[in-house]
Each structure stands twice: as structure tokens, then as C-alpha cells.
């Protein structure tokens, strides 16, 4: 094979393959761009459904049992021991919620304006987690000693790092 | 001998190129090769209704193709009825006019045997052809009715396509009149392909509109709406200032709710007053301060 194809041809083939892979990844994103937080779903993925039903779009993350990832790294899925999806973490700005919140593009102020008073607040793993029923927004957060007016103003402009879909209270 | 062969090769190449361009243009209309027809349609539609696409990458290629096809398949076919006969007759007349060009040269050389009307028709054949199709193209830009738009488009494109394919030889070997007429027809053909989606998108095209509350459990969402196009497309509109951000994407979805035309909704829409978020921000700051001090979970 190597003798038949020149180096230039092989490089061209590799470039074509990479382009095809990128195009197919984009196609997957386009198919499932909207995060339906009330349903806990994004495209074919839905909280509470079996991970097996998703098909080949996700692969296991090595060394982390129950964690799956999409090939482009835009989605991370957590499943329990029975294979049921418990959390879907969305990291790409190509996805957006029904209230137009997008990772990397929307700020904490956008979230509060769109979703109102959060049900809970927490700091976990260097992230400020702003939670609502069925959905959590994660923001990069270095806990300051005191929250001055300027600190708070800056914090409101911090973009969403990740959106996590969780089980909703209303969902059976 | 060599000149004869060379001429035939040139004729064949010109014919091949013209046929490919014409056929490709018509195929575009039906969304076979590309999506520009659908893009022009939705662009004119969005411009007319002041819709802003947040990200039109969410409109899939097959959706563009579907919109292109629906211009002819659904709206046209459903409303045409008995008028199809009239359209067919006029179309046959236009095609006959195009085919008659083959006899123009012979009729010009022996004019005495013809009637006065035929003599004038033959004499001014090229001027009549250009004037006729120019009038059609102008009409395509003026008409607001979806049915008439598509009817005029068909009446223009089929004869124009026939003309440019049959008489491509005129481009290299025709008289000045023939060359002028050929170039005009090619130009009119291209203009027709652009003007139909523009006019149709501007005056006739519409999406079905559905309140987001139609989908289960979404009752809290105020001014966000969801569209359902033929039970397979989910779209949404968010009012922003005086415009509307529109997102469209393909997703299996079915519901049996009443559908409202977007044009009607936009016409009757009044922008809501902006909600006051200062109270939310104040509460959030208090809760966050408590969280920082407690160092834990709220």
C-alpha cells in the first residue's frame, strides 16, 4: 500500500478523511442543537434513558467508569451502574437551551435574566454551580474573600463553562 | 475538412456547457444539487418579516431542498386546479414560438408566400422574443401572488431553457440578431432563477407557527415559540428588541395543535416590556455572599 501511494497522495487522503470526520461531527451537532431542559434531553440523548440506546455517537472515557463522551468532546454523559443516563454535560457553544443560553457565549447575567432566581448555589471543583430544576450552569470560579461591587460586576460577565442536564423534579 | 471538424467540436462544447448550465440551474430549483434556491427563499422571507437568524447553520440542507420543492409541489399543485389547462396552452404557445425560430431563416428568404401578420412575425421574430421574455421577467418581479409567480416562472424557464439548449450554436456562429437574442435569453433564464425564490420568499412563503406551550411542560417560557414544519422540523423564535431571532433545525416532532402562519403572528405581535432583573441579581448577590462565608452549599 505504502509503495502504491506517494507521500503526497497519502497526506491528501488523510486531509480528506479529517475533513469528512469534521463534517460528520458538525452534522451531529446540527441534528441536536437545542437543549430541552424540561425534558432533560439534547438530540437523541435524554436523562433517564439507557446509554445503549444512543448508539455509536458516544465512547467510554478510560479510567472513569460510567462516563461517556462524544467524539468532538462537546458532550459528556454520566450513567449509573444500570446504564441509565443521570447527567448530560454540554461544553460546546453550538448547543443552546430553550432560553438561548450557550456555553462559552452566554454570561451569568444572561442566565439570571433568562431563568430568574436559582433553586440552589454551590461551589464544586473550581466551578460556581447555579442550579434550576433539571438544569445546572457551571461558571469558572475562584472564591474571593469578600464580594465587592466590582467583583460581583465581573462575576456577572463570566461566560458559562458548561451546562448540565439533570433529573427534573416534575419528570416521572 | 479540418475546419469542419473543428467547428463541430466547438459547437458540441458550447452546447454541452449551455446544457449543463441550464440543466444545473433547473436542478437547483428542485434542490437536487444545492441549496441556494432555498437560501434565497428564506433570506427574502426573513428580510421581509425582519427575522434575524441567530445561526442559520441550524437549517439543514434537506430542509432548504424541501422548501424549494414545496414551492412547486404543494402550494402550486394544490391551488392550480382547472387553470392548469390554460397554463399548459400558454406554455405550448411559448414553446412553439421558440421552435419556430428554425423556420425563420427560410420564411425570411421567401416572404411573399406568407400573410402580412406572419411576415411581420417573421421579420420581428427576435425583437418579439426578447420583448416577450423581458416582459415575463419584469412581471416576475412585480407579481405578489404565489400561484401567478410560479406560473409565470414555468412559462419563462421552460421556453428559455429550450431556446438556449437548442440554439447554442447562435452564440458562436449566429448573426448579430441571433447572438443578441441568445444572450438575452440566457440572461433572462438566470434572472428568472433568482427572481422566483426572492419574490416567493418575500410575498408567499410562510412557516407554520406554534406556541412553545404546545410541547409538554414548557408553559413557563414566555415569548418563546416553536414552529412545526410538516411535523418534522422544530424551530423557535425569540423576540429581541424590535426584531425576532429565529432558529431552525431538523428534529422529529409531532403534534396535532392548530398552526398559525408566522406572517399573521408577526403582523399582530407587540413587543413585551422587559422584565426587571435587578431583584434577581440582588438576591443572587446575597445568596452568593452567604455561600462564600459558609464555604459550602446553599
Boltz contact constraints between the chains, C-beta under 6 A:
constraints:
  - contact:
      token1: [A, 33]
      token2: [B, 58]
      max_distance: 6.0
  - contact:
      token1: [A, 33]
      token2: [B, 249]
      max_distance: 6.0
  - contact:
      token1: [A, 38]
      token2: [B, 217]
      max_distance: 6.0
  - contact:
      token1: [A, 38]
      token2: [B, 218]
      max_distance: 6.0
  - contact:
      token1: [A, 100]
      token2: [B, 238]
      max_distance: 6.0
  - contact:
      token1: [A, 112]
      token2: [B, 280]
      max_distance: 6.0
  - contact:
      token1: [A, 112]
      token2: [B, 284]
      max_distance: 6.0
  - contact:
      token1: [A, 113]
      token2: [B, 277]
      max_distance: 6.0
  - contact:
      token1: [A, 116]
      token2: [B, 280]
      max_distance: 6.0
  - contact:
      token1: [A, 117]
      token2: [B, 280]
      max_distance: 6.0
  - contact:
      token1: [A, 117]
      token2: [B, 283]
      max_distance: 6.0
  - contact:
      token1: [A, 120]
      token2: [B, 298]
      max_distance: 6.0
  - contact:
      token1: [A, 121]
      token2: [B, 287]
      max_distance: 6.0
  - contact:
      token1: [A, 121]
      token2: [B, 291]
      max_distance: 6.0
  - contact:
      token1: [A, 121]
      token2: [B, 298]
      max_distance: 6.0
  - contact:
      token1: [A, 122]
      token2: [B, 297]
      max_distance: 6.0
  - contact:
      token1: [A, 147]
      token2: [B, 289]
      max_distance: 6.0
  - contact:
      token1: [A, 147]
      token2: [B, 292]
      max_distance: 6.0
  - contact:
      token1: [A, 152]
      token2: [B, 285]
      max_distance: 6.0
